[in-house]
Amino acid sequence: MSQANSVYTLNFESISQLKATSGLQTSTYTGTLLASGLDASFEILHGKIRFFLDGVEDSPDGAFGGQIRRYERAIMNAVSVRSSTHRSVICGKWHVPGRDYSPLFIPYVTREFLPSGEVASRRYSLEIFDYDELDNGGTIGCTLHDCSEIYRPLHVVAKNTLNRAEEYLLAGEACPIEGVIWYPDTATADLPIVVSRPSSWR
């Protein structure tokens, strides 16, 4: 059985280490509701696309691969291929919005693998899919006044948010959520993306 690889999941805390932030006193994080479903991603390398569900490679002929391949031209146009070895991974959720909808991929993060060996993770903003502008329940703000303590305050806000709403609206359909994904302000790029799920704050 294939081993799951966290590079292809939204399990950030296992692959991202907090860099030194001694000079930072405050920072703002913006969160968005995280749809329920399998972690899903696709990788672009050498002009080819590979597909992953929960960190394990999936068949290009499956439902997930079939949906992504319909956008192949848009993907290749959106991803900047700087060299023959440049590698990009777009991570998100394979989500079932409701009984009247087919599963769809909801992207949250783009990962770029740099020549230095570092992995740069940032909020997805490529606008590849024709449903990228659908409402995902709005955004949540959280200002950190001590950047040496990041995870606990974000998890507290996420817990309070999910206690108020366990569903969000996608195209008018109530859809289950499983957490909040937090993005740091672009001015403090050394801070990590954080995913808050119920398992994070127990």
C-alpha positions in Angstrom: 0.0 0.0 0.0 1.3 3.5 -0.9 2.5 5.8 1.9 0.7 9.2 2.2 3.0 12.2 1.6 2.2 15.3 3.6 3.4 17.5 0.7 0.2 16.6 -1.0 -2.1 17.3 1.9 -3.3 20.2 4.1 -1.3 18.9 7.0 0.9 21.9 7.4 2.2 21.5 10.9 4.0 18.3 9.9 6.0 19.9 7.0 6.3 23.5 7.9 8.6 24.7 10.7 8.1 28.2 12.2 11.0 30.4 11.3 12.6 32.9 13.7 10.2 35.7 14.3 11.9 37.5 17.2 11.5 40.9 15.4 7.7 40.5 14.9 5.4 41.7 17.6 2.1 41.6 15.8 0.7 40.0 12.7 -2.7 39.5 11.1 -4.0 36.2 9.9 -7.0 35.8 7.6 -9.0 32.6 7.8 -11.5 31.0 5.5 -13.8 28.1 6.2 -12.4 24.7 5.2 -14.7 22.4 3.3 -15.1 18.8 4.4 -13.7 16.0 2.3 -10.5 14.2 1.4 -7.4 16.3 1.1 -6.7 16.5 -2.6 -3.9 17.9 -4.7 -2.4 17.8 -8.2 1.3 18.3 -9.1 2.6 19.9 -12.2 6.1 18.8 -13.3 7.7 18.5 -16.8 4.4 19.6 -18.3 2.5 16.6 -16.8 -0.1 16.4 -14.0 -0.2 13.8 -11.2 -3.2 13.5 -8.8 -3.3 12.7 -5.1 -6.0 12.0 -2.6 -5.1 12.1 1.1 -1.5 12.2 0.1 -1.6 9.0 -2.0 -1.2 9.1 -5.8 -4.6 8.6 -7.5 -5.4 7.4 -11.0 -5.8 10.1 -13.7 -8.9 8.2 -14.8 -10.7 8.6 -11.5 -13.4 11.2 -10.7 -10.9 13.7 -9.3 -8.4 13.3 -12.1 -11.1 13.6 -14.6 -12.3 16.9 -13.2 -8.8 18.4 -13.1 -7.9 17.2 -16.6 -10.8 19.3 -18.0 -8.9 22.4 -16.8 -5.5 21.2 -18.0 -5.0 24.1 -20.5 -5.9 26.7 -17.8 -3.6 25.0 -15.3 -0.6 25.1 -17.7 -1.3 28.7 -18.5 -1.6 29.7 -14.8 1.4 27.9 -13.4 4.7 29.7 -14.2 7.1 27.0 -15.4 10.5 28.6 -14.8 12.6 25.5 -15.8 12.3 21.9 -16.9 12.5 20.9 -13.2 10.1 23.5 -11.7 7.5 21.7 -9.6 4.2 23.1 -8.4 1.5 21.5 -6.2 -2.0 22.9 -5.7 -3.7 21.5 -2.6 -7.3 21.6 -1.5 -10.4 19.5 -0.8 -12.3 16.9 -2.8 -15.6 18.1 -1.6 -19.3 17.0 -2.0 -21.2 20.3 -1.7 -24.6 18.7 -1.4 -26.9 16.0 -2.7 -27.7 17.9 -5.8 -24.1 18.5 -6.7 -21.2 16.4 -8.1 -17.9 16.4 -6.1 -15.6 19.2 -6.9 -12.0 20.3 -6.1 -11.8 23.3 -3.9 -8.2 24.8 -4.0 -6.7 26.5 -0.9 -2.9 26.5 -1.3 -0.2 26.6 -4.0 3.2 25.1 -3.2 6.3 26.0 -5.2 9.4 23.9 -4.9 12.4 26.2 -5.1 15.8 25.4 -6.4 17.2 26.0 -2.9 15.1 23.0 -1.7 12.7 25.2 0.2 8.9 24.9 -0.3 7.0 28.1 -0.6 3.4 27.8 0.4 0.9 30.6 -0.3 -2.8 31.1 -0.6 -4.3 29.9 -3.9 -5.1 32.8 -6.2 -4.5 31.4 -9.7 -8.2 31.5 -10.7 -8.0 28.3 -12.8 -11.5 27.0 -12.1 -14.7 28.6 -13.3 -16.2 28.3 -9.8 -13.2 30.0 -8.0 -15.4 33.0 -7.2 -18.1 31.1 -5.4 -18.9 32.2 -1.8 -17.1 30.0 0.7 -18.6 31.5 3.8 -16.6 34.7 4.0 -13.4 35.4 5.9 -12.3 35.6 9.5 -9.6 37.9 11.0 -7.3 37.3 13.9 -4.6 39.7 15.1 -1.7 38.1 17.0 0.0 40.4 19.5 2.8 37.9 20.3 4.1 36.0 17.3 5.9 33.6 19.5 2.5 32.1 20.2 0.7 31.4 16.9 -1.3 28.2 17.0 -3.3 28.5 20.2 -4.9 31.9 19.4 -5.8 30.8 15.9 -7.3 27.5 17.1 -9.4 29.4 19.7 -10.9 31.7 17.1 -11.5 28.7 14.8 -13.2 26.7 17.5 -15.6 29.6 18.4 -16.4 30.1 14.7 -17.2 26.4 14.1 -19.3 26.3 17.3 -21.5 29.0 15.7 -21.7 27.4 12.2 -21.0 23.9 11.1 -22.1 24.6 7.6 -21.4 27.2 5.0 -23.3 28.2 1.8 -21.8 27.2 -1.6 -24.0 28.3 -4.5 -27.0 28.4 -2.1 -26.5 24.9 -0.8 -25.6 24.2 2.9 -22.3 22.4 3.0 -20.4 20.8 5.9 -17.1 22.3 7.0 -14.3 20.7 9.0 -12.2 23.7 10.1 -10.5 27.0 9.3 -7.4 27.5 7.2 -5.4 30.6 8.2 -3.1 32.6 5.9 -0.6 35.1 7.3 -0.4 38.7 6.2 1.8 39.0 3.1 4.1 41.3 5.0 5.0 38.5 7.4 5.7 35.7 4.9 8.0 33.9 7.4 4.9 32.9 9.4 3.3 29.5 8.4 -0.1 28.7 7.0 -2.1 27.1 9.8 -5.0 24.6 9.5 -7.3 24.5 12.5 -9.4 21.4 12.8 -11.2 20.0 16.0 -8.2 17.6 16.4 -5.9 20.6 16.6 -7.5 22.3 19.7 -8.1 19.2 21.9 
